[in-house]
Amino acid sequence: MNLILLLLVGCGIVAALGAGVLILQRRFIPKLQISIRGLLSLVAIVAIILGVTFGYRRNTMAQLTWIPVAKENNVNFFPAAQVQKADDGHFEFIYHARNRSIQHLIAQNNLRNYEVTQEAVRVIANDEQEAHDQLQRIQESDTIVTNSTHSARSKG
């Protein structure tokens, strides 16, 4: 789609440039004769300049890629949450949001003792079982509900 649009814009610019050259030539320099070959050469030069400019801009711009969460090499982006014992005797885990925002996960699970950093939440619990329960609730609520899943839940 972008290539077609670029071609249409390029053709419009070339047509306008050609018409402008012919009008200027007839009005201000009537004795100067421009051949079709000269006009095509001028159009080719302008097209090359436009192509190089747009090609350079496109290649130097940042290109974003969506990384699916399910890929196995995404451990660096979404490390697995593990309950660990802290130095002060509490249990904690750090959970990185995958499909929902951290604020949504906090509100839905009524977390009390937590810290938020970007798209991760550090949850602190008094005992290990409570930490595991909170982690499981967060993981269950961090899923995208599709229409078929939602309709199956509402029927059951």
Backbone as a ProteinNet text record, in pm:
[ID]
protein_1_A
[PRIMARY]
MNLILLLLVGCGIVAALGAGVLILQRRFIPKLQISIRGLLSLVAIVAIILGVTFGYRRNTMAQLTWIPVAKENNVNFFPAAQVQKADDGHFEFIYHARNRSIQHLIAQNNLRNYEVTQEAVRVIANDEQEAHDQLQRIQESDTIVTNSTHSARSKG
[TERTIARY]
82.9	0	86.9	192	279.5	353.4	392.3	463.7	373.5	247.4	153.7	130.8	113.9	95.5	218.3	335.7	459.6	470.6	432.6	436.1	337.9	218.4	120.2	167.6	223.9	276.1	391.8	479.1	591.2	544.6	444.6	391	327.5	256.5	196.4	302	408.9	516.7	584.8	608.5	673.5	584.5	453.4	361.7	356.6	352.6	350.5	480	590.5	719.2	727.2	682	683	595.6	475.3	385.7	446.4	509.1	572.3	685.3	765.8	877.6	824.8	720.4	664.9	603.8	533.3	472.4	580.5	682.4	791.3	866.5	887.6	960.8	883.1	753.4	673.9	656.7	645.8	617.6	743.1	851.5	969.3	1081.1	1092.1	1199	1135.4	1067.4	997.2	1090.2	1210	1301	1369.5	1373.2	1439	1348.8	1402.2	1325.4	1367.8	1271.8	1299.3	1243.7	1330	1286	1223.4	1156.5	1097.3	1208.2	1319.9	1433	1486	1495.6	1541.2	1442.7	1311.5	1210	1213.5	1228.3	1236.1	1362.8	1471.2	1594.2	1575.9	1510.5	1484.4	1393	1291.9	1200.5	1275.3	1364.1	1440.9	1532.1	1594.3	1683	1602.7	1487.8	1404.1	1356.3	1317.7	1271.8	1383.5	1504	1617.6	1643.7	1639.3	1661.8	1553.7	1428	1319.7	1334.2	1368.6	1384.4	1495.9	1607.7	1720	1682.7	1615.1	1576.4	1480.1	1372.2	1274.6	1333.8	1418.3	1482.3	1574.2	1650.3	1740	1660.4	1554.1	1472.6	1409.8	1360	1294.1	1393.2	1512.4	1612.3	1673.4	1669.3	1728.6	1626.5	1499.2	1396.8	1392.7	1348.6	1335.3	1219.4	1241.2	1137	1104.4	977.9	934	877.9	901.6	849.3	781.3	659.9	587.4	642.7	679.3	734.9	624.9	580.8	477.5	528.5	443.3	482.4	512	447.9	459.7	593.4	674.1	801.5	896.2	973.1	1061	1182.2	1223.5	1341	1305.2	1183.1	1142.6	1162.1	1241.2	1267.5	1337.3	1418.1	1486.9	1388.8	1280.4	1182.9	1077.9	1039.6	937.2	990.5	1078.2	1130.9	1021	1034.4	935.3	940.9	823.8	815.7	836.9	924.8	952	946.7	880.7	872.3	1006.8	1061.8	1190.7	1180.1	1260.6	1262.4	1358.3	1310.2	1390.9	1475.1	1568.3	1655.9	1579.9	1470.7	1394.9	1292.1	1289.4	1199.2	1070.3	1042.1	923.1	949.6	842.1	852.8	807.4	877.3	845.4	867.1	803.3	826.2	808	870.8	856.2	784.9	669.5	589.8	589.7	627.3	626.6	497.6	422	294.1	316.4	231.4	242.5	128.5	6.5	-108.7	-192.9	-180.9	-259.4	-165.6	-219.7	-137.4	-119.3	-12.3	16	-96	-147.2	-253	-378.1	-409	-523.8	-502.1	-382.7	-354	-360	-310.5	-313.1	-457.1	-537.2	-675.9	-758.7	-737.4	-817.9	-783.6	-660.1	-617.5	-607.4	-644.7	-644.7	-511.8	-403.1	-271	-254.3	-190.2	-172.8	-29.4	65.8	205	282.2	302.4	366.8	440	528.4	598.3	587.8	565.6	550.1	671.2	727	834.1	801	773.6	736.8	625.6	651.6	549.4	576.2	629.8	653.3	604.9	565.9	522	598.2	646.8	716.2	619.5	579	480.2	551.4	518.2	578	466.9	490.1	390.9	456.2	371.4	422.8	466.7	396.2	437	441.9	506	531	402.2	308.3	182.7	102.3	100.9	31.4	94.9	227.7	297.4	264.7	263.6	229.1	85.3	-6.5	-146.4	-161.3	-92.9	-100.3	-40.8	70.6	132.8	38.9	-26.1	-117.8	-237.2	-291.9	-404.4	-363.4	-243.6	-196.1	-176.4	-116.3	-94.8	-226.7	-327.9	-457.9	-527.3	-510	-576	-498.7	-375.4	-294.3	-312.4	-433.7	-464	-564	-559.1	-654.6	-776.5	-892.6	-1017	-1071.2	-1080	-1137.2	-1287.5	-1357.8	-1503.9	-1545.8	-1472.9	-1511.2	-1486.6	-1378.4	-1349.8	-1453.5	-1486.7	-1583.8	-1721.3	-1763.6	-1895.4	-1898.7	-1786.5	-1782.8	-1792.3	-1729.1	-1735.9	-1877	-1942.4	-2075.2	-2180.3	-2158.6	-2252.2	-2235.3	-2111.6	-2082	-2107.5
-119.3	0	125	126.9	243.9	264.2	154.8	165.7	223.6	181.1	233.9	382.7	420.2	560.7	642.8	589.1	657.7	674	571.4	581.1	686.3	689.4	788.9	930.3	950.9	1083.1	1120.8	1024.4	1049.2	1085.7	1013.5	1045.1	1183.5	1218.7	1352	1461.3	1439.5	1538.6	1552	1439.5	1442.2	1511.6	1484.1	1548.9	1699.8	1738.3	1881.5	1948.6	1880.6	1935.9	1950.7	1850.4	1857.4	1969.4	1982.2	2090	2225.7	2235.6	2361.9	2400.2	2301.4	2329.9	2377.5	2312.2	2352.9	2491.9	2523.4	2656.1	2762.7	2737.1	2834.2	2852.2	2746	2752.9	2834.7	2814.6	2888.7	3035	3062.3	3199	3286.2	3234.4	3318.3	3297.6	3180.6	3153.7	3087.5	3162.4	3100.6	3044.8	3097.9	3048.3	2918	2889.5	2768.6	2648.9	2552.1	2432.8	2318.9	2255.8	2141.1	2018.1	1924.5	1801.9	1706.5	1607.8	1504.8	1431.2	1406.3	1339.1	1421.4	1552	1639.2	1641.1	1644.2	1642.1	1510.5	1398.8	1268.2	1256.5	1315	1314	1392.3	1507.6	1587.4	1512.6	1447.8	1369.6	1253.5	1187.2	1075.6	1123.4	1237.7	1290.8	1322.5	1384.8	1416.5	1287.7	1187	1060.2	991.1	995.2	934	1006.6	1138.5	1215.9	1183.8	1179	1145.3	1002.7	909.2	770.3	752.8	817.7	808.9	872.8	987.1	1055.9	970.8	921.3	840.4	706.9	647.1	520.9	538.4	646	672.6	696.6	776.1	804.9	678	592.4	469.8	375.5	365.8	274.4	325	454.7	507	525.8	506.3	520.5	394.4	409.5	295	207.8	78.1	-15.6	-102.5	-100.3	-174.3	-309	-407.4	-541.3	-589	-640.4	-694.8	-832.5	-856.4	-985.2	-1063.2	-1173.8	-1253.4	-1309.6	-1308.6	-1353.2	-1502.8	-1578.3	-1723.9	-1775.9	-1692	-1739.9	-1779.4	-1887.3	-1939.6	-1851.7	-1767.3	-1683	-1548.5	-1533.1	-1408.5	-1409.8	-1501.5	-1508.7	-1381.7	-1321.2	-1197.5	-1082.2	-1080.7	-973.3	-1000.2	-1126.3	-1164.9	-1277.9	-1247.9	-1354.7	-1416.9	-1545.2	-1616.7	-1568.3	-1551.7	-1506.6	-1626	-1609.9	-1715.2	-1654.6	-1726	-1680.3	-1707.4	-1602.6	-1614.2	-1556.5	-1610	-1560.3	-1441.7	-1332.4	-1211.5	-1219.5	-1128.1	-1125.4	-1096.6	-1022.5	-987	-1093.3	-1207.2	-1315.9	-1318.8	-1214.7	-1211.9	-1288.5	-1318.9	-1384.1	-1284.2	-1285.7	-1189.2	-1250.4	-1186.8	-1223.6	-1098.5	-1100.9	-991.5	-1048.8	-988.1	-1036.3	-931.5	-972.4	-885.9	-908.6	-802.3	-812.5	-856	-945.8	-996.5	-946	-953.3	-919	-805.3	-776.2	-671.5	-567.7	-453.3	-351.8	-388.4	-339.2	-366.4	-311	-192.7	-133.5	-221.8	-282.4	-372.9	-494.7	-551.2	-669.4	-637	-520.6	-481.2	-461.9	-391.9	-365.9	-494.2	-582.3	-703.9	-801.7	-802	-899	-839.4	-715.2	-649.5	-667.7	-637.9	-650	-540.8	-573.1	-477.5	-428.7	-519.4	-483.8	-507.3	-400.3	-415.6	-287.5	-300.5	-187.6	-204.4	-94.7	-100.2	-36.1	-105	-51.1	-82.1	19	9.1	-93.9	-205.1	-307.5	-430.9	-409.4	-519.6	-476.8	-575.8	-548.8	-642.4	-587.5	-666.4	-681.5	-804.7	-832.9	-894.1	-846.4	-895.6	-957.5	-1079.4	-1149.9	-1197.9	-1227.8	-1270.8	-1417	-1502.7	-1643.4	-1691.9	-1806.2	-1859	-1898.3	-1957.6	-2000.9	-1881	-1773	-1651	-1594.3	-1596.1	-1546.9	-1632.6	-1765	-1853.6	-1830.8	-1810.7	-1786.1	-1655.1	-1550.6	-1422.5	-1433.1	-1504.3	-1522.3	-1596.6	-1700.8	-1777.4	-1691.7	-1611.1	-1524.2	-1421.3	-1365	-1266	-1331.9	-1450.6	-1520	-1553.8	-1591.7	-1624	-1499.1	-1385.9	-1264.1	-1194.2	-1236.7	-1176.6	-1252.5	-1285.8	-1353.7	-1269.5	-1280.1	-1209.7	-1299.4	-1246.4	-1322.6	-1305.5	-1415.7	-1411.2	-1431.6	-1408.9	-1423.8	-1565.6	-1666.5	-1804.6	-1843	-1792.9	-1820.5	-1751.4	-1627.3	-1552.1	-1616.3	-1661.7	-1724.2	-1859.3	-1932.4	-2060.7	-2039.7	-1932.2	-1903.3	-1860.2	-1779.9	-1732.5	-1842.3	-1944.8	-2057.2	-2147.6	-2164.4	-2257.4	-2196
0	0	0	81.6	87.2	-44.2	-109.8	-236.7	-344.8	-348.3	-447.1	-423	-297.2	-264.7	-302.6	-276.4	-312.6	-463.8	-539	-685.5	-736.6	-678.9	-721.4	-690.9	-573.6	-539.3	-630.7	-659.3	-749.9	-889.8	-939.4	-1072.6	-1074.2	-966.2	-958.8	-957.7	-882.9	-876.9	-1012.6	-1078.7	-1210.1	-1312.4	-1310.2	-1403.7	-1379.2	-1251.9	-1219.5	-1261.6	-1240.5	-1281	-1433	-1505.5	-1652.2	-1703.4	-1647.4	-1689.6	-1655.5	-1537.3	-1498.4	-1591.6	-1631	-1722.8	-1857	-1908.1	-2038.2	-2031.7	-1922.3	-1908.9	-1897.9	-1815.5	-1801.5	-1933.3	-2005	-2130.9	-2233.1	-2241.7	-2340.5	-2301.8	-2173	-2130.3	-2125.8	-2071.1	-2048	-2149.8	-2205.2	-2302.1	-2425.5	-2506.6	-2618.2	-2725.6	-2736.4	-2838.8	-2798.4	-2667.8	-2620.4	-2647.7	-2713.4	-2746.5	-2652.9	-2588.5	-2502.5	-2573.6	-2594	-2661.3	-2560.3	-2613.9	-2529.1	-2453.6	-2519	-2454.9	-2338	-2353.8	-2245.8	-2129.3	-2163.4	-2059.1	-1983.1	-2053.7	-1988.7	-1903.4	-1949.8	-1870.3	-1740.7	-1751	-1632.4	-1535.1	-1587	-1504	-1438.5	-1512.2	-1456.8	-1344.2	-1361.6	-1257.2	-1130.9	-1147.8	-1031.7	-965.1	-1044	-987.9	-909.6	-961.3	-891.2	-759.3	-761.3	-638.6	-535.9	-578.2	-485.7	-432.4	-520.4	-477.2	-376.5	-399.8	-305.8	-172	-177	-53.7	28	-34.9	38.4	82.1	0.1	37.6	156.4	158.1	270	397.7	387	506.4	559.8	470.5	515	582.3	529.1	585	714.8	738.1	861	972.1	944.3	1048.5	1134	1256.7	1346.5	1299.5	1301.8	1262.2	1382.3	1422.8	1539.8	1498.2	1580.9	1557.1	1683.1	1668.6	1782.4	1813	1936.5	1978	2048.1	1990.2	2057.6	2189.7	2290.8	2423.8	2423.8	2337.1	2340.2	2286.4	2226.5	2172.4	2284.3	2260.2	2364.5	2391.8	2299.1	2321.6	2385.7	2432.7	2496.6	2647.4	2697.5	2841.2	2888.1	2803.2	2840.8	2859.5	2781.7	2791	2898.4	2914.8	3011	3098.6	3195.2	3279.1	3363.8	3389.8	3469.8	3614.4	3672.6	3811.7	3904.2	4001.2	4098.7	4238	4327.1	4466	4533.2	4596	4663.5	4803.8	4892.3	5029.8	5037.3	5092.9	5106.7	5233.4	5247.7	5365.1	5494.3	5484.6	5604.7	5645	5576.6	5612.4	5532	5456.5	5372.2	5242.5	5171.9	5041.8	4936.3	4822.2	4717.5	4580.3	4481.2	4341.8	4257	4139.8	4044	3922.6	3888.7	3776	3665.5	3544.4	3426.6	3349.9	3328.2	3257.8	3113.8	3068.7	2932.6	2844.3	2890.5	2807.8	2863.2	2988.9	3054.1	3113.1	3148.2	3213.4	3360.4	3418.4	3559.2	3646.9	3613.4	3692.5	3692.6	3578.2	3569.7	3659.9	3657.6	3738.6	3888.2	3926.4	4067.6	4114.1	4032.9	4072.1	4076.1	3978.9	3972.4	4084.8	4132.1	4233.1	4373.1	4390.2	4521.8	4595.1	4529.4	4592.3	4696.8	4808.1	4916.8	4930.3	4928.7	4952.3	4823.2	4745.4	4614.7	4577.4	4477.5	4416.9	4266	4195.2	4050.4	3983.9	3884.4	3801.9	3657.3	3578.4	3437.5	3419.6	3354.4	3333.2	3418.7	3536.6	3630.1	3768.2	3847.6	3983.9	4077.3	4187.5	4289.8	4406	4431.8	4535.6	4655.2	4773.7	4898.3	4982.3	5029.8	5111.4	5240.4	5340.3	5470.2	5470.8	5397.4	5393.5	5248.3	5231.7	5097.5	5026.6	5097.7	5035.3	4984.9	5061.8	5019	4893	4886.4	4767.9	4645.4	4662.6	4550.7	4505.8	4600.6	4565.9	4487.8	4532.4	4461.4	4322.2	4310.7	4179.9	4086.2	4134.3	4050.6	4006.6	4098.7	4062.9	3957.2	3971.7	3873.8	3738	3734.7	3607.9	3539.9	3617.9	3559.3	3506.1	3572.7	3526.2	3414.6	3388	3281.8	3150.7	3118.8	2992.6	2916.5	2787.5	2702.8	2687	2719.5	2709.2	2568.4	2495.7	2361.8	2370.8	2262.2	2261.5	2291.7	2236.8	2261.4	2407	2466.8	2607.9	2696.2	2659.8	2739.4	2732.6	2613.2	2600.7	2671	2671	2741.4	2892.6	2943.6	3087	3127	3040.4	3076.6	3070.6	2987	2979.7	3100.4	3148.6	3257.9	3387.4
[MASK]
++++++++++++++++++++++++++++++++++++++++++++++++++++++++++++++++++++++++++++++++++++++++++++++++++++++++++++++++++++++++++++++++++++++++++++++++++++++++++++

